[in-house]
Amino acid sequence: MLTPIRGYTAIGRGAATRRSGGAGFALPEAERGREAAAAGSVTGSLGLIGLQEGFSDAERDDAARRRGHAALEELEGLQLALLSGRIDAGRLSRLAQLAEGESGADPALRAIMRAISLRARIELARLSPMAR
């Protein structure tokens, strides 16, 4: 039997809970440093690629929004597939492609895209043995 998830908050409110000393998920300091460095290098690379290709900030944000919506739709479809007991390998493949890509120029949008991408990667890691 699965344990229900408790303490779920919206992305914006979660940070306030952590700052106020509320219970929640936190990475050890060493992990936080590595994650931030990795995210910074990827974001920096994507930003550089966007500048080299001449995309405006608005175009990058639009691409990130489209990718985010598509990833959320795939995650929703994956949830329904799990409930029905049928996992489609094609859905996992699409989700893997959507987990990577443009994160946008807007810092708030980048944070949202990191959260969506993380959720997608977690589901892929969790379900990869099932798809084999």
N, C-alpha and C positions, 0 to 999 in steps of 0.2 A: 504494500500500500504506500502511496506517495504521501509525503508530509506536505501539508499546505504551506504556501508562502505567506508569511506575515510581515507587516511593516513596509509594504510596497508604497513608494511615494513617487510623485512625478519627478522628472529629471531636475527641474529647477528647485524644488523643495528639498531634495535629498541632500544637497550641499549644506543648506541651512541646518538640517538635523545633525549632520556630522560636526559642524562647527560648534553647535550648542552642546556637544557632548552626548548626543543621543546614540543609542546602539545602532549599529549598521555595519555593512561590509567595509573593510579597510585593508588595503595592501600593506604589508610590512614596508618600512622605509626603503630597504634595498630594492624591493620590487617596484615601488613607486618611482624611484629614480631611473631604473632601467626602462620602465614603461614610458615615462615621459621622454626619455632620450630617443627611444624608438619611434614614438609618435611624432616627435619634433622632426626627426630626420625624414620620415615619410611625408609629413605635411610640407616640409621645406622643399622636398623633391617635387611633389605635386604642384606646389606653387610656382616653382621654377619652370616646370614643364608648361604650366598654363601661361606664364609670361612669354616663354619662347614661342609658343604657338599663337600668341596674340589674342587669347581669350580675355574678355573683360571680366571684371568681378561679377557683374550681373549674369553673364553667360556661365561662369563657373558655378555660381549659386543655383542657377536654374538646372544645370546638369546634376548637381548634388541633390537637389530636391527630387528630381525625377528618379535618380538612383535610390534615394531613401524611400520614396513611395513604392517603388517596385520591390525593394527588399522587404518592406513591411507586408506587402501583398503576398510575397513568397513565404514569409514567416507565418502569416495567417493561414495560408494554404497548407503549410507543413503541420500546423496545429490541428487542422481538420483531418489531415491524412493520418496523423497519430491517433486521433480519436476513432477513426474508422479502422485502424490497424493496417493500413496500406501505405507504405512509404515509397514514393516515386523517386528513382535515382535521378531522373531529369530535373526534378525540383531541387534536389540537393546540389546538382551541378549549377543550376541557375543561381541558387543562393550563394554558392562559392564565388561565382563571378561578380555578383552584386556586393559581396562583402568587401571588395577592393574597388577603388576608383576615386573619382573627384569628391573632395570633401567640402568644396566651396571656399569662398573668400571671407564670409562673415564668421566671426569667432563663435557666435551662438549656434550657427548652423553646423560648424565643424564639430562642436561638442555633441550635438544631436547625432550627427553622422557617425561619430566614434562610438556612441552608445548603440546605435543600430547595427553597425558593423561588428561590434563585440558580441551582441546577442546572436547574430548570424554565425559567427565563428564558434561560439559556444555550442549552438545547436548542431553545427556540422561536426564538431569534435565528438559530441555526445552520440550522434546518430551514425557516424561513419561505420562502426562495426555492424550495425543493423542492415546497412545497404549492401553489404558484401554477400 
